Amino acid sequence: MQSPVRRPEASDLTTSVDLSDPAGPVIRVTGELAYATCGPLRVEVDRVLADAPPTLVLDFTDLHFIDSTGLAVIVHAWREGREVGTDIRLRAVPPFLASILDITGVAGLLARHTQARTDGRRPAATA
């Protein structure tokens, strides 16, 4: 007899945007950032980056879990931020996320600051 396949269940993910910091908006991520829950964060990132702030902070104070899809949202934020000249910064990164960022090379990617251009053109891509 086969045991039933257990489907992973992700807890809810909530996001909130704080626009009170003059340095740039902060998106606070709470819960589990996974395949089933990452949509709202991606929407918030795209919405905030539409205004091309100089900096966008992703605050992970209350993050409990992340999977590869959640990690892809962080990379998406970095990529889209580069397109509009916005630095993406992470705040309150829990140890499990720091390890994942290091192992995957995303930490190095995020360490590259956006090369803002003063002539209005988007920054050149770097290898």
TIMI-2910 file (N, C-alpha, C, CB; in pm, 1 decimal, decimal comma, always signed):
<rs>
+----------+----------+----------+----------+----------+----------+----------+----------+----------+----------+----------+----------+------+
!      n_x !      n_y !      n_z !     ca_x !     ca_y !     ca_z !      c_x !      c_y !      c_z !     cb_x !     cb_y !     cb_z ! resn !
+----------+----------+----------+----------+----------+----------+----------+----------+----------+----------+----------+----------+------+
!    +83,5 !   -117,1 !     +0,0 !     +0,0 !     +0,0 !     +0,0 !    +88,6 !   +124,2 !     +0,0 !    -95,4 !     -0,7 !   +120,9 !  Met !
!    +55,7 !   +217,9 !    -89,9 !   +130,3 !   +342,3 !    -96,4 !    +75,9 !   +441,3 !     +4,5 !   +125,3 !   +401,2 !   -237,2 !  Gln !
!   +166,7 !   +517,5 !    +61,4 !   +119,6 !   +623,2 !   +149,7 !    +72,6 !   +741,8 !    +65,1 !   +231,5 !   +666,6 !   +249,2 !  Ser !
!    -26,1 !   +812,3 !   +114,0 !    -76,7 !   +925,3 !    +36,2 !    +31,7 !  +1032,9 !    +22,3 !   -203,5 !   +984,5 !   +102,7 !  Pro !
!    +29,8 !  +1096,9 !    -92,1 !   +125,3 !  +1205,3 !   -116,4 !    +76,2 !  +1328,0 !    -41,6 !   +141,6 !  +1235,2 !   -269,9 !  Val !
!   +163,5 !  +1379,8 !    +39,2 !   +128,6 !  +1498,5 !   +116,0 !   +171,5 !  +1621,5 !    +38,5 !   +194,4 !  +1495,9 !   +256,2 !  Arg !
!    +79,8 !  +1709,6 !    +14,4 !   +110,4 !  +1833,3 !    -55,6 !   +152,8 !  +1937,0 !    +46,1 !    -10,8 !  +1882,8 !   -138,2 !  Arg !
!   +262,2 !  +2005,0 !    +18,6 !   +304,6 !  +2109,1 !   +112,7 !   +202,1 !  +2222,0 !   +116,8 !   +443,4 !  +2164,4 !    +73,8 !  Pro !
!   +175,5 !  +2267,5 !   +234,3 !    +82,9 !  +2378,3 !   +250,7 !   +160,1 !  +2496,8 !   +304,4 !    -34,8 !  +2340,9 !   +344,7 !  Glu !
!   +151,3 !  +2604,3 !   +232,9 !   +220,1 !  +2725,1 !   +276,2 !   +125,3 !  +2810,3 !   +358,8 !   +273,9 !  +2804,6 !   +155,3 !  Ala !
!   +179,2 !  +2870,3 !   +462,2 !    +97,2 !  +2963,2 !   +538,5 !    +86,3 !  +3092,0 !   +457,7 !   +157,5 !  +2989,7 !   +681,1 !  Ser !
!     -2,3 !  +3174,1 !   +497,0 !    -24,5 !  +3298,3 !   +425,5 !    +99,2 !  +3386,9 !   +426,6 !   -141,7 !  +3372,3 !   +485,4 !  Asp !
!   +108,2 !  +3466,4 !   +324,6 !   +211,1 !  +3568,9 !   +315,5 !   +139,7 !  +3702,8 !   +315,5 !   +301,0 !  +3551,0 !   +187,5 !  Leu !
!   +188,3 !  +3793,9 !   +395,6 !   +134,7 !  +3929,0 !   +391,8 !   +247,7 !  +4025,1 !   +361,5 !    +64,7 !  +3965,7 !   +525,0 !  Thr !
!   +212,7 !  +4131,4 !   +294,0 !   +308,9 !  +4237,0 !   +265,2 !   +246,9 !  +4369,3 !   +306,5 !   +349,4 !  +4238,2 !   +114,4 !  Thr !
!   +330,6 !  +4459,5 !   +350,2 !   +285,1 !  +4595,3 !   +377,7 !   +392,8 !  +4689,8 !   +327,9 !   +255,6 !  +4617,2 !   +530,6 !  Ser !
!   +350,2 !  +4803,9 !   +277,8 !   +442,9 !  +4900,6 !   +221,3 !   +444,5 !  +5024,3 !   +310,2 !   +403,8 !  +4937,2 !    +75,2 !  Val !
!   +564,8 !  +5064,0 !   +350,7 !   +583,7 !  +5183,8 !   +431,7 !   +651,1 !  +5287,6 !   +342,8 !   +669,0 !  +5154,2 !   +561,5 !  Asp !
!   +582,2 !  +5396,7 !   +318,2 !   +635,6 !  +5503,3 !   +233,0 !   +687,9 !  +5621,3 !   +313,6 !   +529,0 !  +5551,1 !   +136,7 !  Leu !
!   +695,9 !  +5608,0 !   +446,1 !   +733,5 !  +5720,6 !   +530,9 !   +883,4 !  +5748,5 !   +533,1 !   +686,3 !  +5695,9 !   +670,0 !  Ser !
!   +966,7 !  +5654,1 !   +492,1 !  +1111,7 !  +5674,4 !   +493,8 !  +1152,1 !  +5755,6 !   +371,4 !  +1187,6 !  +5538,3 !   +497,1 !  Asp !
!  +1215,7 !  +5872,0 !   +391,2 !  +1254,6 !  +5954,3 !   +275,6 !  +1359,0 !  +5886,7 !   +185,7 !  +1308,9 !  +6087,6 !   +324,0 !  Pro !
!  +1429,8 !  +5788,8 !   +237,1 !  +1530,1 !  +5717,7 !   +157,0 !  +1464,8 !  +5625,4 !    +54,6 !  +1623,1 !  +5636,9 !   +247,7 !  Ala !
!  +1340,6 !  +5587,0 !    +79,0 !  +1271,3 !  +5499,2 !    -14,4 !  +1173,3 !  +5409,2 !    +56,5 !  +1370,1 !  +5416,0 !    -92,0 !  Gly !
!  +1084,8 !  +5347,6 !    -20,8 !   +983,1 !  +5260,9 !    +37,3 !  +1041,0 !  +5133,5 !    +97,7 !   +881,5 !  +5225,1 !    -67,0 !  Pro !
!   +968,3 !  +5080,0 !   +194,4 !  +1004,1 !  +4953,9 !   +259,1 !   +885,2 !  +4859,7 !   +242,6 !  +1041,1 !  +4974,6 !   +411,7 !  Val !
!   +911,2 !  +4741,4 !   +187,1 !   +807,9 !  +4638,1 !   +179,4 !   +841,3 !  +4534,5 !   +286,4 !   +800,2 !  +4572,5 !    +34,7 !  Ile !
!   +750,4 !  +4519,2 !   +382,1 !   +769,4 !  +4421,1 !   +488,8 !   +699,8 !  +4291,7 !   +449,6 !   +714,9 !  +4474,3 !   +624,6 !  Arg !
!   +774,9 !  +4183,1 !   +458,5 !   +726,2 !  +4050,7 !   +417,6 !   +707,4 !  +3965,9 !   +542,6 !   +825,4 !  +3981,4 !   +317,2 !  Val !
!   +587,3 !  +3911,6 !   +558,4 !   +554,3 !  +3831,3 !   +675,8 !   +496,4 !  +3697,6 !   +632,1 !   +454,9 !  +3905,9 !   +767,4 !  Thr !
!   +548,3 !  +3588,9 !   +688,2 !   +495,5 !  +3455,2 !   +659,4 !   +590,2 !  +3373,0 !   +575,4 !   +362,7 !  +3465,5 !   +589,3 !  Gly !
!   +533,1 !  +3295,6 !   +483,6 !   +611,0 !  +3205,1 !   +399,4 !   +608,5 !  +3253,1 !   +254,8 !   +556,9 !  +3060,9 !   +409,2 !  Glu !
!   +727,4 !  +3276,3 !   +201,7 !   +742,7 !  +3322,4 !    +63,7 !   +772,0 !  +3200,0 !    -21,7 !   +856,9 !  +3430,7 !    +50,3 !  Leu !
!   +665,9 !  +3146,7 !    -81,6 !   +674,4 !  +3020,7 !   -154,6 !   +591,6 !  +3028,7 !   -282,0 !   +626,8 !  +2903,3 !    -66,7 !  Ala !
!   +595,8 !  +2922,0 !   -359,2 !   +524,5 !  +2916,1 !   -486,2 !   +378,5 !  +2958,9 !   -473,0 !   +531,6 !  +2776,0 !   -542,8 !  Tyr !
!   +312,5 !  +2907,8 !   -372,0 !   +169,5 !  +2933,8 !   -355,5 !   +138,4 !  +3073,0 !   -301,6 !   +110,1 !  +2831,4 !   -264,0 !  Ala !
!   +240,3 !  +3145,3 !   -253,0 !   +213,1 !  +3272,2 !   -185,4 !   +288,5 !  +3392,5 !   -240,8 !   +245,2 !  +3258,4 !    -42,3 !  Thr !
!   +377,7 !  +3373,9 !   -337,1 !   +468,3 !  +3481,7 !   -377,2 !   +406,4 !  +3588,9 !   -466,7 !   +584,5 !  +3423,2 !   -447,1 !  Cys !
!   +290,8 !  +3562,3 !   -524,1 !   +227,5 !  +3657,3 !   -615,5 !   +210,6 !  +3798,1 !   -559,7 !    +94,8 !  +3605,5 !   -654,9 !  Gly !
!   +154,5 !  +3813,1 !   -439,1 !   +134,7 !  +3948,1 !   -385,2 !   +264,3 !  +4027,8 !   -368,5 !    +65,3 !  +3939,0 !   -252,3 !  Pro !
!   +373,5 !  +3961,0 !   -331,2 !   +499,5 !  +4034,1 !   -317,0 !   +547,5 !  +4082,6 !   -453,0 !   +606,9 !  +3945,7 !   -250,6 !  Leu !
!   +539,9 !  +3998,5 !   -552,0 !   +582,1 !  +4039,5 !   -687,0 !   +499,6 !  +4158,9 !   -735,8 !   +568,3 !  +3921,4 !   -786,2 !  Arg !
!   +369,6 !  +4156,1 !   -711,1 !   +282,4 !  +4267,4 !   -749,1 !   +324,1 !  +4395,8 !   -677,3 !   +135,2 !  +4234,0 !   -717,2 !  Val !
!   +349,8 !  +4386,2 !   -546,2 !   +391,8 !  +4504,3 !   -469,1 !   +525,2 !  +4558,9 !   -519,9 !   +403,1 !  +4469,5 !   -319,4 !  Glu !
!   +620,5 !  +4469,6 !   -546,3 !   +751,0 !  +4512,6 !   -597,6 !   +731,7 !  +4588,3 !   -728,3 !   +845,6 !  +4390,9 !   -618,4 !  Val !
!   +654,9 !  +4532,6 !   -821,0 !   +632,7 !  +4597,9 !   -949,9 !   +562,6 !  +4732,4 !   -933,1 !   +550,5 !  +4507,5 !  -1041,6 !  Asp !
!   +465,7 !  +4737,4 !   -843,0 !   +391,4 !  +4861,8 !   -819,4 !   +483,1 !  +4970,3 !   -764,5 !   +274,8 !  +4837,3 !   -722,2 !  Arg !
!   +565,4 !  +4935,1 !   -666,5 !   +656,0 !  +5032,6 !   -605,8 !   +763,9 !  +5076,4 !   -705,0 !   +720,8 !  +4973,7 !   -479,6 !  Val !
!   +818,5 !  +4981,5 !   -780,8 !   +923,9 !  +5015,9 !   -875,8 !   +872,6 !  +5099,3 !   -993,4 !   +989,1 !  +4889,8 !   -927,7 !  Leu !
!   +742,5 !  +5101,3 !  -1016,4 !   +686,1 !  +5184,5 !  -1122,9 !   +717,8 !  +5332,4 !  -1100,1 !   +534,0 !  +5164,1 !  -1131,8 !  Ala !
!   +738,1 !  +5371,8 !   -973,3 !   +772,7 !  +5509,8 !   -939,9 !   +923,7 !  +5533,6 !   -938,4 !   +714,1 !  +5546,3 !   -805,1 !  Asp !
!  +1003,1 !  +5430,5 !   -965,0 !  +1149,7 !  +5438,7 !   -970,8 !  +1211,2 !  +5511,0 !   -850,9 !  +1191,5 !  +5508,7 !  -1097,8 !  Ala !
!  +1184,4 !  +5462,4 !   -728,6 !  +1248,1 !  +5525,5 !   -611,9 !  +1398,7 !  +5496,9 !   -613,6 !  +1184,1 !  +5473,9 !   -478,8 !  Pro !
!  +1478,5 !  +5579,7 !   -547,3 !  +1622,9 !  +5553,9 !   -546,7 !  +1659,2 !  +5421,7 !   -478,4 !  +1695,1 !  +5668,1 !   -477,5 !  Pro !
!  +1581,4 !  +5384,6 !   -376,4 !  +1606,1 !  +5261,0 !   -301,1 !  +1473,0 !  +5195,0 !   -268,0 !  +1686,8 !  +5289,7 !   -171,0 !  Thr !
!  +1473,6 !  +5062,7 !   -270,7 !  +1360,0 !  +4983,5 !   -223,0 !  +1415,6 !  +4882,7 !   -124,1 !  +1283,0 !  +4912,1 !   -341,7 !  Leu !
!  +1359,1 !  +4882,0 !     -3,8 !  +1402,2 !  +4788,7 !   +100,2 !  +1299,5 !  +4678,0 !   +113,6 !  +1422,2 !  +4861,3 !   +235,7 !  Val !
!  +1346,5 !  +4554,1 !   +111,7 !  +1262,4 !  +4438,8 !   +141,6 !  +1297,1 !  +4395,6 !   +283,3 !  +1283,4 !  +4321,2 !    +37,5 !  Leu !
!  +1201,8 !  +4406,6 !   +373,7 !  +1222,8 !  +4376,5 !   +515,6 !  +1169,2 !  +4237,3 !   +545,6 !  +1154,0 !  +4482,6 !   +606,4 !  Asp !
!  +1259,0 !  +4148,1 !   +588,4 !  +1224,3 !  +4008,2 !   +614,0 !  +1220,5 !  +3974,4 !   +762,5 !  +1322,5 !  +3917,5 !   +544,5 !  Phe !
!  +1190,6 !  +4073,4 !   +846,8 !  +1185,0 !  +4052,2 !   +991,7 !  +1099,3 !  +3932,6 !  +1028,9 !  +1131,8 !  +4176,0 !  +1060,5 !  Thr !
!   +983,9 !  +3917,3 !   +964,9 !   +890,1 !  +3812,1 !  +1001,7 !   +875,3 !  +3704,1 !   +894,6 !   +755,9 !  +3872,5 !  +1030,6 !  Asp !
!   +980,9 !  +3682,7 !   +815,5 !   +979,3 !  +3575,1 !   +717,0 !  +1007,2 !  +3443,4 !   +788,3 !  +1083,7 !  +3600,6 !   +603,7 !  Leu !
!   +925,9 !  +3340,3 !   +759,6 !   +941,6 !  +3210,7 !   +824,6 !   +997,8 !  +3103,5 !   +732,6 !   +810,0 !  +3165,3 !   +878,6 !  His !
!   +981,4 !  +3122,6 !   +601,0 !  +1022,7 !  +3020,8 !   +505,3 !  +1032,6 !  +3086,2 !   +368,8 !   +923,2 !  +2900,2 !   +503,1 !  Phe !
!  +1122,9 !  +3033,4 !   +286,0 !  +1131,6 !  +3076,7 !   +147,0 !  +1169,0 !  +2956,1 !    +61,8 !  +1235,4 !  +3192,4 !   +129,7 !  Ile !
!  +1111,0 !  +2946,7 !    -57,9 !  +1151,3 !  +2841,8 !   -150,9 !  +1212,5 !  +2908,4 !   -274,2 !  +1029,8 !  +2750,4 !   -190,0 !  Asp !
!  +1241,6 !  +2829,6 !   -376,6 !  +1309,4 !  +2883,6 !   -494,2 !  +1224,9 !  +2988,0 !   -567,4 !  +1345,0 !  +2771,1 !   -589,2 !  Ser !
!  +1094,4 !  +2974,4 !   -562,2 !  +1007,9 !  +3073,2 !   -626,5 !  +1014,4 !  +3206,1 !   -552,1 !   +862,6 !  +3022,4 !   -632,6 !  Thr !
!  +1018,9 !  +3199,1 !   -420,6 !  +1035,2 !  +3320,3 !   -340,6 !  +1168,8 !  +3387,0 !   -368,9 !  +1023,2 !  +3288,2 !   -191,8 !  Gly !
!  +1272,2 !  +3306,2 !   -380,8 !  +1404,3 !  +3358,9 !   -414,8 !  +1400,1 !  +3426,3 !   -551,9 !  +1510,5 !  +3246,0 !   -413,2 !  Leu !
!  +1324,6 !  +3368,6 !   -643,9 !  +1311,0 !  +3427,3 !   -777,6 !  +1245,3 !  +3565,4 !   -771,8 !  +1229,1 !  +3334,2 !   -868,2 !  Ala !
!  +1157,0 !  +3588,4 !   -676,2 !  +1094,6 !  +3720,5 !   -661,4 !  +1199,3 !  +3822,9 !   -617,3 !   +977,5 !  +3715,1 !   -559,0 !  Val !
!  +1291,4 !  +3782,7 !   -530,9 !  +1398,5 !  +3872,6 !   -489,2 !  +1486,9 !  +3907,8 !   -609,2 !  +1483,0 !  +3808,3 !   -376,3 !  Ile !
!  +1520,6 !  +3808,7 !   -689,8 !  +1601,0 !  +3832,9 !   -809,9 !  +1523,4 !  +3921,0 !   -907,8 !  +1640,8 !  +3698,8 !   -877,5 !  Val !
!  +1394,0 !  +3896,9 !   -920,3 !  +1308,8 !  +3980,5 !  -1005,5 !  +1314,9 !  +4126,7 !   -959,5 !  +1162,3 !  +3929,0 !  -1003,3 !  His !
!  +1304,6 !  +4148,4 !   -828,8 !  +1311,1 !  +4284,6 !   -775,2 !  +1444,2 !  +4349,3 !   -811,5 !  +1291,8 !  +4284,2 !   -621,9 !  Ala !
!  +1552,8 !  +4274,5 !   -796,6 !  +1685,3 !  +4327,5 !   -830,2 !  +1692,1 !  +4362,9 !   -979,3 !  +1796,2 !  +4224,7 !   -793,9 !  Trp !
!  +1646,8 !  +4272,2 !  -1062,9 !  +1653,4 !  +4293,5 !  -1208,1 !  +1569,1 !  +4414,1 !  -1249,9 !  +1606,0 !  +4167,4 !  -1283,1 !  Arg !
!  +1445,8 !  +4420,2 !  -1200,9 !  +1357,8 !  +4531,4 !  -1235,9 !  +1409,2 !  +4662,2 !  -1176,3 !  +1214,7 !  +4503,8 !  -1187,4 !  Glu !
!  +1467,4 !  +4654,5 !  -1057,2 !  +1526,9 !  +4773,1 !   -996,1 !  +1638,8 !  +4830,1 !  -1080,7 !  +1578,9 !  +4740,4 !   -858,2 !  Gly !
!  +1721,8 !  +4742,7 !  -1134,1 !  +1830,5 !  +4788,3 !  -1222,9 !  +1774,6 !  +4858,7 !  -1345,2 !  +1918,6 !  +4669,8 !  -1266,6 !  Arg !
!  +1663,1 !  +4809,9 !  -1395,5 !  +1601,8 !  +4870,4 !  -1514,0 !  +1559,6 !  +5015,1 !  -1489,6 !  +1481,3 !  +4788,7 !  -1557,6 !  Glu !
!  +1514,1 !  +5044,6 !  -1367,3 !  +1464,1 !  +5180,0 !  -1338,1 !  +1559,5 !  +5261,8 !  -1251,1 !  +1329,5 !  +5171,1 !  -1269,5 !  Val !
!  +1677,0 !  +5206,3 !  -1218,3 !  +1775,8 !  +5279,6 !  -1139,1 !  +1752,8 !  +5275,3 !   -989,4 !  +1778,5 !  +5420,3 !  -1182,4 !  Gly !
!  +1688,2 !  +5170,3 !   -940,1 !  +1657,3 !  +5155,8 !   -797,7 !  +1747,4 !  +5050,5 !   -734,7 !  +1509,1 !  +5118,5 !   -777,4 !  Thr !
!  +1812,8 !  +5087,2 !   -623,7 !  +1889,2 !  +4989,3 !   -546,0 !  +1792,4 !  +4906,6 !   -463,1 !  +1994,8 !  +5059,1 !   -454,6 !  Asp !
!  +1809,8 !  +4775,1 !   -464,6 !  +1728,1 !  +4685,6 !   -382,5 !  +1813,0 !  +4644,9 !   -262,9 !  +1678,8 !  +4559,3 !   -464,3 !  Ile !
!  +1759,4 !  +4667,2 !   -145,1 !  +1830,2 !  +4631,7 !    -22,8 !  +1743,3 !  +4539,7 !    +60,1 !  +1869,0 !  +4757,5 !    +57,8 !  Arg !
!  +1807,8 !  +4446,8 !   +128,4 !  +1736,6 !  +4354,7 !   +217,1 !  +1764,8 !  +4393,7 !   +360,4 !  +1778,1 !  +4207,3 !   +191,2 !  Leu !
!  +1661,4 !  +4387,4 !   +443,6 !  +1674,2 !  +4421,9 !   +585,5 !  +1624,8 !  +4304,4 !   +668,5 !  +1594,3 !  +4551,9 !   +620,1 !  Arg !
!  +1689,1 !  +4285,6 !   +783,6 !  +1648,1 !  +4183,4 !   +881,2 !  +1641,6 !  +4044,9 !   +816,7 !  +1511,2 !  +4219,3 !   +942,3 !  Ala !
!  +1748,1 !  +4009,0 !   +749,7 !  +1755,0 !  +3880,1 !   +680,6 !  +1778,8 !  +3769,9 !   +783,8 !  +1868,0 !  +3880,2 !   +572,1 !  Val !
!  +1684,7 !  +3674,1 !   +796,7 !  +1705,6 !  +3565,4 !   +892,6 !  +1819,0 !  +3474,0 !   +846,5 !  +1575,8 !  +3484,1 !   +911,4 !  Pro !
!  +1882,1 !  +3402,5 !   +939,5 !  +1996,9 !  +3317,6 !   +904,1 !  +1967,9 !  +3217,6 !   +791,6 !  +2042,9 !  +3242,3 !  +1026,0 !  Pro !
!  +1849,4 !  +3157,4 !   +790,0 !  +1821,8 !  +3059,4 !   +684,7 !  +1820,2 !  +3126,4 !   +547,3 !  +1687,2 !  +2988,6 !   +710,9 !  Phe !
!  +1770,5 !  +3249,4 !   +538,8 !  +1768,8 !  +3320,7 !   +411,3 !  +1909,5 !  +3366,3 !   +373,8 !  +1673,4 !  +3441,4 !   +418,2 !  Leu !
!  +1986,7 !  +3410,0 !   +471,1 !  +2125,2 !  +3450,6 !   +443,1 !  +2203,4 !  +3334,0 !   +383,5 !  +2194,7 !  +3501,3 !   +572,0 !  Ala !
!  +2183,3 !  +3213,9 !   +438,0 !  +2251,5 !  +3095,5 !   +384,3 !  +2209,5 !  +3068,4 !   +240,6 !  +2222,3 !  +2972,7 !   +471,3 !  Ser !
!  +2080,5 !  +3075,8 !   +214,3 !  +2030,3 !  +3051,4 !    +79,1 !  +2085,4 !  +3155,6 !    -17,9 !  +1876,2 !  +3052,9 !    +77,4 !  Ile !
!  +2087,4 !  +3280,6 !    +23,5 !  +2140,4 !  +3387,3 !    -62,4 !  +2287,5 !  +3363,9 !    -94,2 !  +2122,4 !  +3524,5 !     +4,8 !  Leu !
!  +2363,7 !  +3320,1 !     +4,6 !  +2506,7 !  +3292,3 !    -16,7 !  +2527,8 !  +3171,2 !   -107,6 !  +2576,7 !  +3268,8 !   +117,7 !  Asp !
!  +2459,5 !  +3062,7 !    -78,8 !  +2477,0 !  +2938,2 !   -154,5 !  +2440,5 !  +2956,3 !   -301,5 !  +2392,0 !  +2826,5 !    -93,2 !  Ile !
!  +2335,0 !  +3032,2 !   -327,9 !  +2287,4 !  +3049,7 !   -465,1 !  +2359,5 !  +3160,6 !   -540,9 !  +2140,4 !  +3078,5 !   -463,9 !  Thr !
!  +2437,7 !  +3240,9 !   -471,1 !  +2506,4 !  +3352,5 !   -536,7 !  +2422,8 !  +3478,5 !   -545,3 !  +2548,0 !  +3312,3 !   -674,0 !  Gly !
!  +2301,6 !  +3474,4 !   -494,0 !  +2215,1 !  +3592,0 !   -499,7 !  +2270,2 !  +3703,6 !   -410,5 !  +2071,3 !  +3555,2 !   -457,2 !  Val !
!  +2338,1 !  +3669,3 !   -302,4 !  +2396,5 !  +3772,3 !   -215,2 !  +2494,8 !  +3858,1 !   -294,2 !  +2467,5 !  +3707,6 !    -93,2 !  Ala !
!  +2577,0 !  +3794,7 !   -376,1 !  +2671,3 !  +3869,5 !   -459,2 !  +2600,7 !  +3954,8 !   -562,1 !  +2766,7 !  +3775,0 !   -528,4 !  Gly !
!  +2495,6 !  +3902,8 !   -617,2 !  +2416,7 !  +3977,4 !   -714,1 !  +2359,6 !  +4103,1 !   -650,0 !  +2304,0 !  +3890,2 !   -770,8 !  Leu !
!  +2302,4 !  +4088,0 !   -532,0 !  +2242,5 !  +4202,0 !   -462,4 !  +2347,5 !  +4303,8 !   -418,0 !  +2163,6 !  +4153,5 !   -341,6 !  Leu !
!  +2471,0 !  +4259,4 !   -401,5 !  +2576,5 !  +4350,2 !   -358,6 !  +2614,9 !  +4448,5 !   -469,1 !  +2698,7 !  +4271,1 !   -314,6 !  Ala !
!  +2581,6 !  +4414,7 !   -591,8 !  +2607,9 !  +4507,6 !   -702,6 !  +2508,4 !  +4621,4 !   -694,4 !  +2598,8 !  +4435,9 !   -841,2 !  Arg !
!  +2558,2 !  +4739,8 !   -670,7 !  +2468,6 !  +4854,8 !   -662,9 !  +2429,3 !  +4899,0 !   -802,5 !  +2534,5 !  +4970,8 !   -586,4 !  His !
!  +2311,4 !  +4952,1 !   -811,7 !  +2262,4 !  +5001,5 !   -939,4 !  +2351,6 !  +5115,8 !   -985,7 !  +2114,5 !  +5047,5 !   -928,5 !  Thr !
!  +2385,5 !  +5111,2 !  -1112,0 !  +2467,6 !  +5216,9 !  -1169,8 !  +2374,5 !  +5318,1 !  -1234,6 !  +2570,3 !  +5159,9 !  -1273,4 !  Gln !
!  +2330,6 !  +5414,3 !  -1155,3 !  +2234,8 !  +5512,3 !  -1205,2 !  +2301,8 !  +5601,7 !  -1308,5 !  +2177,3 !  +5596,8 !  -1089,5 !  Ala !
!  +2225,6 !  +5637,9 !  -1408,4 !  +2274,4 !  +5725,2 !  -1514,1 !  +2208,9 !  +5861,3 !  -1498,2 !  +2245,5 !  +5665,4 !  -1654,8 !  Arg !
!  +2281,5 !  +5964,6 !  -1524,7 !  +2225,8 !  +6099,0 !  -1512,3 !  +2163,9 !  +6146,0 !  -1642,0 !  +2332,6 !  +6196,3 !  -1468,5 !  Thr !
!  +2185,1 !  +6074,2 !  -1752,0 !  +2130,5 !  +6117,6 !  -1880,4 !  +1993,4 !  +6059,1 !  -1909,0 !  +2224,8 !  +6080,5 !  -1991,1 !  Asp !
!  +1935,0 !  +5988,1 !  -1812,1 !  +1800,8 !  +5934,1 !  -1829,1 !  +1795,7 !  +5796,9 !  -1893,0 !  +1720,8 !  +6027,1 !  -1909,9 !  Gly !
!  +1907,4 !  +5748,0 !  -1946,7 !  +1906,5 !  +5614,5 !  -2005,5 !  +1924,0 !  +5511,8 !  -1896,6 !  +2016,4 !  +5599,6 !  -2112,0 !  Arg !
!  +1875,7 !  +5393,1 !  -1921,0 !  +1890,4 !  +5289,0 !  -1820,4 !  +2035,2 !  +5242,7 !  -1812,8 !  +1797,8 !  +5170,7 !  -1851,3 !  Arg !
!  +2076,9 !  +5189,6 !  -1696,3 !  +2215,7 !  +5146,6 !  -1679,0 !  +2250,6 !  +5032,0 !  -1772,6 !  +2240,6 !  +5105,0 !  -1534,6 !  Pro !
!  +2377,2 !  +5027,2 !  -1808,9 !  +2424,4 !  +4917,1 !  -1893,0 !  +2428,4 !  +4790,2 !  -1810,9 !  +2563,8 !  +4947,6 !  -1952,7 !  Ala !
!  +2398,4 !  +4678,7 !  -1873,9 !  +2403,6 !  +4549,3 !  -1805,1 !  +2548,5 !  +4510,1 !  -1782,2 !  +2329,7 !  +4439,6 !  -1886,3 !  Ala !
!  +2571,4 !  +4443,3 !  -1670,9 !  +2705,5 !  +4392,3 !  -1641,9 !  +2700,8 !  +4241,8 !  -1635,1 !  +2760,9 !  +4450,8 !  -1510,2 !  Thr !
!  +2811,7 !  +4180,6 !  -1666,3 !  +2816,5 !  +4033,9 !  -1664,6 !  +2836,0 !  +3981,9 !  -1525,3 !  +2927,2 !  +3982,4 !  -1754,0 !  Ala !
+----------+----------+----------+----------+----------+----------+----------+----------+----------+----------+----------+----------+------+
</rs>
